[in-house]
Amino acid sequence: MSYQALINKNLDLAFRKIQDLAIEVTITKNSAEFDFNNGTTTTTPDLTKIVKAVIIDINKESQQYDYQERQIMFKSQDLIDITAYDTVTIDSEIWKIGTRINNSGFIYLINIYKDK
């Protein structure tokens, strides 16, 4: 067994062991097109997938700006790629992907935010 398979097997075990700390979230993969005439980006949903995620940091609220931020972690093998155009739905609330998208090859660690 390769080390990569061993790590993925242990990640699966870890997500089972933490039980209800790993919640189901819906990742919506969006494709984006930039309109050079008016300077806006239009996103279109391509794929929706339900994955298990762990919320690491809850409710970082900005006093200067009007948004809430969270940090979540999920297994890289559950989804191929995350971009800033994708969204995360947690308990029917849609969160946007923030500026931090870290992928170790095994775990994604991303910041998500939503307007208040």
C-alpha positions as CSV (number, residue, x, y, z in Angstrom):
1,M,0.0,0.0,0.0
2,S,1.3,3.4,-0.9
3,Y,1.7,6.2,1.6
4,Q,-1.0,8.3,-0.3
5,A,-3.5,5.4,0.0
6,L,-2.6,4.9,3.7
7,I,-3.1,8.6,4.4
8,N,-6.4,8.7,2.6
9,K,-7.6,5.6,4.4
10,N,-6.7,7.2,7.8
11,L,-8.5,10.4,6.8
12,D,-11.6,8.5,6.1
13,L,-11.3,6.9,9.5
14,A,-10.7,10.2,11.2
15,F,-13.8,11.7,9.5
16,R,-15.9,8.7,10.7
17,K,-14.5,9.0,14.3
18,I,-15.4,12.6,14.7
19,Q,-19.0,11.8,13.9
20,D,-21.2,14.8,14.1
21,L,-18.3,17.3,14.1
22,A,-18.1,16.5,10.4
23,I,-21.2,18.1,8.9
24,E,-22.6,17.7,5.4
25,V,-22.0,20.7,3.2
26,T,-22.9,21.3,-0.4
27,I,-20.1,22.4,-2.7
28,T,-21.3,24.1,-5.9
29,K,-18.7,24.3,-8.6
30,N,-19.3,27.3,-10.8
31,S,-17.8,28.3,-14.1
32,A,-17.1,32.0,-14.6
33,E,-17.1,34.3,-17.5
34,F,-15.7,37.8,-17.4
35,D,-17.5,40.5,-19.4
36,F,-14.9,43.1,-20.6
37,N,-17.6,45.6,-21.6
38,N,-19.0,46.2,-18.1
39,G,-16.3,44.6,-16.0
40,T,-18.4,42.0,-14.3
41,T,-18.1,38.3,-13.8
42,T,-21.0,36.0,-14.4
43,T,-21.0,32.5,-12.7
44,T,-23.0,29.5,-13.8
45,P,-23.4,26.4,-11.6
46,D,-21.8,23.3,-13.2
47,L,-21.8,20.7,-10.5
48,T,-23.2,20.2,-7.0
49,K,-21.7,17.7,-4.6
50,I,-22.4,16.9,-0.9
51,V,-19.2,16.3,1.1
52,K,-18.3,16.0,4.8
53,A,-16.5,19.1,6.3
54,V,-15.3,20.2,9.6
55,I,-15.8,23.8,10.6
56,I,-12.5,24.9,12.2
57,D,-13.1,28.5,13.0
58,I,-16.5,30.0,13.5
59,N,-17.9,33.6,13.1
60,K,-14.9,35.8,12.6
61,E,-16.9,39.0,12.2
62,S,-15.6,42.1,10.7
63,Q,-16.5,45.3,12.3
64,Q,-15.1,47.4,9.5
65,Y,-16.9,45.4,6.8
66,D,-20.3,43.8,6.9
67,Y,-19.5,40.0,6.6
68,Q,-18.9,36.8,8.6
69,E,-16.1,34.5,7.9
70,R,-15.4,30.8,8.8
71,Q,-12.7,28.4,8.1
72,I,-13.6,24.8,7.0
73,M,-11.7,21.7,6.2
74,F,-12.6,18.7,4.0
75,K,-10.8,15.8,2.3
76,S,-9.2,16.6,-1.1
77,Q,-10.3,13.2,-2.5
78,D,-14.0,14.3,-2.1
79,L,-13.6,17.1,-4.6
80,I,-11.0,17.7,-7.3
81,D,-10.6,21.5,-7.3
82,I,-11.9,24.5,-5.5
83,T,-11.9,28.0,-7.0
84,A,-12.9,31.4,-5.7
85,Y,-16.0,31.2,-7.9
86,D,-17.4,28.2,-6.1
87,T,-19.8,28.3,-3.1
88,V,-20.4,26.3,0.0
89,T,-23.9,25.8,1.4
90,I,-24.2,25.1,5.1
91,D,-27.7,24.7,6.6
92,S,-29.3,26.5,3.6
93,E,-26.9,29.5,3.9
94,I,-24.7,30.1,0.9
95,W,-21.1,31.0,1.7
96,K,-18.6,32.3,-0.9
97,I,-15.0,31.0,-1.1
98,G,-12.5,33.5,0.4
99,T,-9.0,34.3,-0.5
100,R,-7.4,31.4,1.4
101,I,-7.6,28.0,-0.4
102,N,-5.0,25.6,0.8
103,N,-4.7,22.1,-0.5
104,S,-2.2,19.7,0.9
105,G,-3.2,17.0,-1.6
106,F,-5.1,15.3,1.3
107,I,-7.0,18.1,3.1
108,Y,-8.5,21.4,1.8
109,L,-8.4,24.3,4.3
110,I,-10.5,27.2,3.0
111,N,-11.9,30.4,4.3
112,I,-15.6,31.1,3.4
113,Y,-17.6,34.2,4.0
114,K,-21.1,35.7,3.6
115,D,-22.6,39.1,3.9
116,K,-24.5,39.8,7.1
